[in-house]
């Protein structure tokens, strides 16, 4: 009996040890899951921080600086009326417009609320109204200023496309002697308006109080309202004052805009069929002079958003988050960005190739862009719906 009782005690003790081990295992597993979720949440927060600081703010700062150089080039052209300065103004326009196209990767938040795309690049502009204004200016009945152009009802009379129209014909710089005095005055007003609006776009993310001194002076002189730093609430979802309830919501903004740029790029690649073989009457005044370059700039903006910053400043990123789930999936997205850009450049390099060769090149570019969209979509769901980044929900308030 004693020996039987001893065996029973041993079995009970063994059972207790098993139960304790299972309980401890569950606790440790739970804690391990908590640690993993905490680490992923921290990584997501770092990705949002570097996206805002290294992609958005650096791109907007570059846009404001490039627009300022374009403004200075236009003023110099009006003063000298030289062909060299006309060509320099066109080069400054190309640089600034390329930078602007990279901002399409974050056309939400302030860009959506305040219509910066409309204020900077209404498409198409109202050529008839612009020509009427030029005639009135030439007759001495109208004086055009940047503040006039910044009025809401003048959005179709300003922006990058108006400036391009004043500076170029057929994709080439106009001869300085062919640009009338009224056109030069209008050009200076339009480029100044561009510079001012670009500074305001930057202020909407950085905060007016945080602008560098030179651009803060532009904001004051233009009498823009004081802007709060949207970047602060974007980087701190869930904090008091942030429109975002959880990390998942600003992550959605990033993914949706990357996909949106990809969709626009795909449509733009298809449009190359007409752009590169214009109808007998020539391109419309709204058509781009280098549509492939425009597509490449847009795509670069989306790639910067994915990689966490402009080249040379990249840190934590949604790419890093994606790699945490699947290095293969993230690598495939990166490859798709590179291949799409390569195929678009290949279309541009064809020159006067046969229509069949051009069509094949366009189809290849479309196929690569479709791969990019599919791969981004495959990565988006597991990233944004991960419990560690909070609920997949609408704006917090």
N, C-alpha and C positions, 0 to 999 in steps of 0.2 A: 504494500500500500504506500509506504513512504517513497519507494523507488518510483511508483506510478505518479505520485503527487509531484515528485521532483521533475519528472519529464513534462508534466503539464505546466509546471512553472516555467520551465525552459522554453516551452512552446509559446506561452503567453508573453514572456520577455522578448522572444524573437519577433512575435507579432507586433508588440509595442515598438520595437526598434524599427521595423518595416514602416509602420504608420508614421513614426517620427521622421524617418528618412523621407517618406513621401511628402509630408507636410513641409519639411524644410526645403525639399526640392521645389515644391510649388512656390514657396515664399521666395526662394532664390531666383526661380524662373520669372516670377512676377516682377521682382526687383530688377532683374536683367532686362525685361521688356520695358520697364519704366526708364531705365538708363538709356536704352536704345531710343525710345521716343524722345527723351530729353535731348539726346545728342542730335537727333534728326531735326528737332525743333530749333536748336541752336544753329545748326548748319543752314536751315532755311532762313533764319533771321539774318545770318551773315551774308547769305546770297542776296537777300533783298537790300541790305545795306550797300553792298558793293555794286549792285545793279544801279541803285539810285545815284551813288556817288561817282562811279566810274563809267557808267553808260549814259545816264540821263544828264547829269550835271555837266560832265565833260563835253558831251555833244552840244548842249545848249550854250555852254561858254564858247565853244568853237564857232557856233552859228553867230552869236553876238559879235565875236571878234571879226569873223569873215564879213559879216554885213557892215561892220564899221569900216573895214578896208574897201569894200565896194562903194560905200558912201564917199569916202575920201577920194577914190579914183574918179567918181562921177564929178565931184567938185573940181578936181584937177583938170578933167577934160573940158569942162565949161570954161575954165580959165585959159587953157593953152590952145584948145581946138586943134590938137595935133593928132595925126593918125596913130602915132605910137601910144598916146594916152587913150585913144579910142580902143585900141587892141588890148591895152592894160585893163581897161574897165570891163571888157568882155571876159578876160581871164579871171578877174575878180568875181564877176557874176557866176562863172562856171564853178568856181571853188565854193562860193557861198551857197549856191543852189544845190550842189552835191551834198553839202553838210545838212542843209534843210531836209533833203530827202531821207537822210538817216534818222531824222526825228519821227518819221512815220511809225517807228517801232514803239512809240509811247504817245500815241494820239488818243489818250484817255485822260481822266482827271482834268487838270487845268486846260489841256488842249481841247478837250471836249466841251468843258463849261464855257470857255471864252473864245472858241472858234479860231484858234491860232492858224489852222490850215487855211481858213477863209481869209484871215487878215494878212497872211504872208504870201499866199499863192492861190488866189481864186482861179478856178479853171472851168471854162475859159474866161478870159477877161473880156470886158465890153469894148471892143475896138471902136465901134461907132461912137460911143460916148467919149472915149479917150480922144479920138480925132476931133470931135466937136469941141472939147475942152482946149485942145491945142489951137484950134482956129480962133476961139475966144481969147486965148492968151496972146496970140499973134496980133489980134486986133486991139489989144490993150483993154479988153473988157473983163478980164479975169486974171487974178494973181493966184498961182497955185503954191500951197505950202504943205509941209508934211502933216500939220494938224488938220488941214482940210481933208487930206487923203485918208487920215486915220478915222474919220467919221464913218459910222456904220453903213450909211447909204452910199459910201464911195468904195466899198470893198471890191467891186468889179473894175475899179479904175486904178488899182495899185497892186503891188506885189511883184514877185519874181518874173512873172510872164509879161507884165507891162514893161518892166525894165529891159527884158530881153528884146521886146519889140522895138523899143527905142534905140537899142544899141546895135542890132543885127538885121541883116536881110539875107535870107537863104542860108542861115547858119554861119555867116561870116560877118566880121565887124564892118560897120558902115564907115565910109570915108568921113572924116571929121567935117569936111566942107559941106557934106550933104545933110548934116544934122543941123536943123534950124535953131535959132535962139530960143524960141518957145519950147522946142523939144528938149533942149539942154536944161532949161529952167524946170520943166516937168520932170526930167530925169533926176535932177538933184533932189526935188521934193519927194519923188518916189523912193529913191535909195535911202534918204534920211528916214522916211516912214518905215522902211524895212528894218533899218538899224534900230529904231525906237521900239518897234513891235518885237524884234528879236530879243532885246534886253528885257522887255516885259515878260516874254515867254520864259526866259531864264529866271527872272524874279519870282515867277509863279511857283517854281520848284525850290529855288534856293532861299527865297525870302528876300524882300527888298533890302532889309537891314544887313543882309549877308553878302550883298553884291560888292565886287571890287570897286574901289573909289571912282574910277573913270566911268564905269557903267552905272553906278549909283547916281552920278551927276546927270547922265543921260535920262535916267528914270525921273529924276526931280524936274529937269527942264521940260520933259514931255508931260508932266503932271499926271502920271499914271497913279492910280490908287496904290496905297501901301499893300504889298502882297505878303501873306504869311507863307512859311516854308512848307509846301506840300510834301517835300521829301521827308520831313520829320514824321508826319503821320503815316506816310507810306512805309517807312522803316520800322515803325512801332505800332503795328496793328494790335488792337485791344487796349491800348493806352488811352487815358482821357484825352479827348480832342481829336482822336483818329476816327475817320469814317469807316475804317476797316475793323471788323469784329474779330478776325483771326488771321493767322499767317496764310491760310489757304486763299483768302480773297485777293490780296495783292499778287500772289503767285498766279492766280487765274488771269489777272490783268496782263502779266508778262507773257503767259502762254497764248492767250487769245490774240494779242497784238503780233506776236511772232507768226502765228498761223494766218492772221489777216494780211500781213505783209507778204507771206508766201502765196496766198490766194491772189492778191493784186499782181504779184510778180508773174504768176502763171498766166493771168489774163493779159498782162503786158507782153509776155513772150508770144502769145497768139496774135496780138496786135502787130507784131513785127512784120507779119505778112503784108500788111498795108503800108506800114511806116517805111519799110525798106524798098517798097515798090509803089511809090505814090501814084495816084491817078493822074491822068493827063493834065488836069488843071493845077497840079502841084499840091503840096501839103497845105492844110488849113493853117491859119495863123496860130492856132493853139497847139499844133504838133511840136514835139520835141525835136531839136536839131540832132541830138545823139541819144536816141531812145534806149540803146543798149547800156550806155553809161548811166542813164537814169535808173534802169533796173538794177544795175550792179550796186549803186549807192543805196537803194532801198534794201537790197538783200544784205549788204554790209551792216546796215543799222540793225536788222533782225539778228544777224550773227553776233554782233556786239552784245545784244540783249541776252542771247543764249550763253555767251561766254563770260559775261560779267564785267564788261568794260571795253573801251576802245583799246586798240592794240597798244601794248606797252604799259597798260595800267590795270590789267585784268587780275581779279582776286577770286573770291568765292563767287559761285555762280549757280544757276539752275542746271547747267551742264554737270557741275560737281554733284548736285543732288541726284540727277538722273544716273550718274555713274555709280552712286551708292546703291541703286536698285539693280542696274545692269550696265556694266561697262560696255558691253556689246551694243546695246541700244543707243547709249550716248555716243559712242564712236560712230555708229551709223548715221546719226543726225549730223555730226560734224562733217562726215564724208559727203553727205548730201548737200550741205551748204557749199562745200568746195567744188563738187561736181556741177552743181547748178550754175555757179559763177563761171566755171570753166566753159560750160556749154554756151552761156550767153555771150561771153567774150569771143567764142569761136564763130558765132553768128555775125558779130560785128566785124570780125577780121575777114569775112568772105569777100567784101568789096562787091565787084560786079560779077559775081559768080552766076552760073546758070540757075534758073528758077528751081529746077529739081534739086540741085545741091543745096540751095538756100532752104527749101522746104524740109529736106532731110535734117539739116542742122537745127531748124526751129523745132522739129518734132523731138529730136534728142534733148534739147533744152527743156521742152515741156515735160518729157518723161522724167528727167532728173528732178524737176521742181515738184512733180507729183509724188515722187519718192520722198522728198523732203517733207511735204505736208503729211504724208502717211506716217512717217517716222516720228514727227513731232506729236501727232495725235496719239500714237501708241504710248509715248512716254508721259504725256500730260496727265492722264487719269490717275495712274498710281502715285504720281507726285502730289497733285493737288488734293486728292481724296485720302491721303494718309492721315490717320487719326492724330498723329503727332503734330500736325500743322493746324489742327482745329477743324471746326465744322466747315463743310462745303456749303456756304450760305451766302445770302445776299448781303448788301451793305448793312453795317451794324445799326445805323439810325438814319 
